[in-house]
Amino acid sequence: MTFNRNRGLTEQAAETAVDSACRLLRLPTIRAKFPELAEAAARDQMTYRGFLAELLMAECDDRARRRSDRRIKAASFPRDKSLREFDFEANPSIDPAVIHTLASCEWVKKGQPLCLIGDSGTGKSHLLIALGTEAAMAGFRVKYTLATKLVNELVEASDDKQLSKTIARYGRVDLLCIDELGYMELDRRGAELLFQVLTEREEKNSLAIASNESFGGEVGRRRGARGPGPFSTAPSRTVRATFTAYRSPVISSPG
C-alpha cells in the first residue's frame, strides 16, 4: 500500500490517510484519538513536535495498559482485589507500611517468598490477590491458584506422564500465588508433588502463599506425623525450612 504525499490534501483526505496509515502500522490508539488530539493541538497552538509527542505518548501509554491487562488476565485471579479496598482498620495487626512496601514488588524482583498466615476472614486472600495484581502491573508474570487445585493438576499430570512439563510451566512465572494452603490436608503424594514445584522455584522465582496454618505448628514436625493442616508427612518440614532459609516476610493475621 502506498500513499500519495500531496501537500495539498484536504482535511477530510488527511484524516482518511491518517486512519489508513494507523491501520497499516497497527496504531489503534493514535487512530482513535487523532481527531481529538488534533483539535486540542490547534486550540493550544502546539508545535508539530509537541503534537507528535502527544500522539506517540498516548499510543505507548495505551499499549502499556493493554499489556498490564493481559498479564492480570493470564494470572487467573478469581476476582478483582486492590490494596485501596483493603480495610486495615478491621485488622490492626497488619501494618499498612509493610503492605505498601511489598507493593513495590522489590521482593518479587529478588525472587523472595511471602507468607500470609491467619484465620479465615482476616484478609489473606485479598492481600494475596492485590499484591499479585501489583506485580502483574509492574511487568512480572504472575499465576494464581488454589493449593488443592494445583495439587490435583500435579497428580493428573503425573498420571499422564506430563509432570515435568507442568512443573516447568509453574516454575517459569515470576510470581506464583498459592491460596488456601492448609484448608485441606494433603496426602503424602500430593505433598511431595507440591514440594517439587517449590523446589523448582527455590532461589529463582518468587512464591506467595496464604495459609491458615503456621509453618511453626505441630504439623509435619515428625516424619509421618498426621493431623489437620497442609502437610501430613516429611515434605512439610522441608517446605517450612525453605521459607525459613529465605527469611521471607511473614504477615500474621491472628483475627
N, C-alpha and C positions, 0 to 999 in steps of 0.2 A: 504494500500500500504506500503510495506517495502522496505528498501534499503540495498544492500549489502555493508557493510562498509569495503571493501577490500582496504587496504592502497596502494595496487599496481595498482590502477586504471590508465588507460592511460589518456592522456589529453582529448581525444575525449569522453571517458566514463565519465570522471569527469564533463565535460561540459553538457553532457546529464543528469547526475544525478542532477546537479545544476538546469537545466531547469525544470526537473520533480518536484523537491522539491519546486521551486518557484511557479509553477502552483498549487501544492497542498496547499501551505501556502498563496497563493494569494499575491505574492510579484512581481508585474509586472515590477516595475522599476529595481529591482535587476536583474530580469531575462533579461531585455533588455540591461542593462548597464554592466552586469558582464564581458563579454569578453573585452570590452574597459577598464574598471577599473582594470581588472586583468593584462592586458598588461602594463598599467601605473604603477601599483604596482611593477611589475617585473623590469620595466625600472628605477624606482626611488628607488628601493631596500627598499620598505616599509616593516614594520614589519607586522606580522599577525594581531596584534591588530589594527594597523593603517589601513590596508586593510579592515578589518571587519567594522571599524568605518566609512570609506568612503562609503561602501555599505549601511549600515543602515541609514546614514545621507541622502544619495540620495533617499532612499525609503521614509523617513519621509518628506523631502522637497517636493517630488512629491505628496504625499498624502495631504499635506497642500495646495498645489496649486490646486489640484482637488477639495478639499472641498471649497476653495475660489471660484472657477469657478462655483460650484453648487449653492453656496449662491447668486452669482451675477445673475445666470440664474433664480433662484427662485424669485428674486426681480422683474423680468419682466420689466426691463428698456427698453424703446423703441429704444434706440441707445447707443452706447459706447461714454462716455464722461469722460475726465480726467482733473484734475487740471493743469497738464502740458500743456494742449491745450488751457486753458483759457487765453484770451487776456486782461490782466489787463490794458494795455495802452489804450484800446478802451473805458474803463470806469474807469477813475482815481478816482471816488468816492468810489470805492471798495478797501479796504485796503488789500493787499496780506497777510500781517502778521495775520490779523484776520482770513482770509480764511484758512491759513495753520495751525493756532491754532485749528480751527474747524475740520481740517482733522485728528487731533489726536484722535477724537471721544470721548473725555472725557465727552462732553455734552450728548452723547448717553448713555454712561455708567451710568450717573447720572439721566437719564430719563427726560432730559430737552428738550423743543421745540426750533425750529429755524424758523424764518420768513424771507423769501427773497421777498422783495417788490420792484417793479419797473415797468417801462413801457415795452412794447413789444420790444424785440431786445436788452435788456440790460444784458442778460446772466443768468437770473434767473434759467431757466430750466437746462442750462449747469451746473451751480453750484449745483443744487439740485441733479442731476444725479451723478455728480462727487463725491459729499460728501456722497451720498448714497452708491456709489461703494466703497469708502474708508471704510465705516462702514462694508460693507459685507466682504471686505478683512481682516478687523480686527476681524472678527469672529461673528459679530452681524447678526441677522435675519432681513432682510430688505424687504419691499414691496413698490413698486412704483405704483401709479395710478393717472389718471386724476380725478379732482373733479367731473365732470359730470358723468364719468363712475362709480365712487364709489357711487354717489347718485342713479343712475339708478339701480345699483346692489342692493342697500339697499331697494329701492322701490319694486323691483321684489321679494326680499327675504321676505319683509313684506307681500306682496300679497300671497306668498306661505307659510306663517307662518314659515319661516326659519330665521327670523330677528335675534333672539338671537344667533343662531349658527353663522351667518355671522358676527355679531358684535364681538363675542368672537374670531373669526378667525383673524379679523383685530386687535383685542386687544392683541393678543399673540406675534406679531412680535416686535422686539426690536426697530425698527425704521420704521415708516410709512411716506412715502413721498407723499404728495398730490400736484399735479401740476395744474396750470391754475385755481386756486381758484379765482373767481371774473370775469372771462371772460364771464360767462353766469349767469344771475340772477336765483336763486333758488326759487321755491315756498315755502310756509310755511312748507309743509310736507317734502320736500327734505331737507330744512334747519334743521328741527327738527331731522330727521334721521341721518344727518351728525353730528349733535351735540351729538347724542347718542354714536357715535364712539369716538368722542373727550373725552366725559365723561368717557368712558370705559378705556381710556389710561391715564387719568389725574393722575399726580403724580406717575405713574408706568412705562410707557414706552415713548420713545421719539416720537415726531412728527415734521416733517419738511414740510413747505408749501411754495409754490411760488405763489405770487399773484400780480396782477396789482392794487389792492385796498388796501389803507392804512386802518389799523384797527382803526385808529383815525378819519376816514372820517365821512360823514354825514349818511351813510347807516346804518340803524338799530338803530339810537340813540333814536328814539321814537318807542314805541310799535306799530307795524303795519305800520311803515313808508315804503314807496315803492320807488324804484329808481334803477339806474344801480348799479351793484355790486353783491357780492357773496350771500348776505343775504337780504331778504326784510322784515323780521319780527323780533320779540323779540329775538330768539336764537342768532342772530348776536351779540347782546350786550354781552351776556353771553360768547360767544366764544372769543370775544375781551378781556373780563375780565379774561378769562382763561389764555391767553398768557401774559397779564399784570401781573397777580399774579405769574406766573412762572419766570418773569423777563428774558424772553428769549432774546437771541441776535437777533437784527433786522438788517438785511443788506439792506440798502436802495440804490436803483439804479435809480436816477432821470432821467437818459438818456441824 
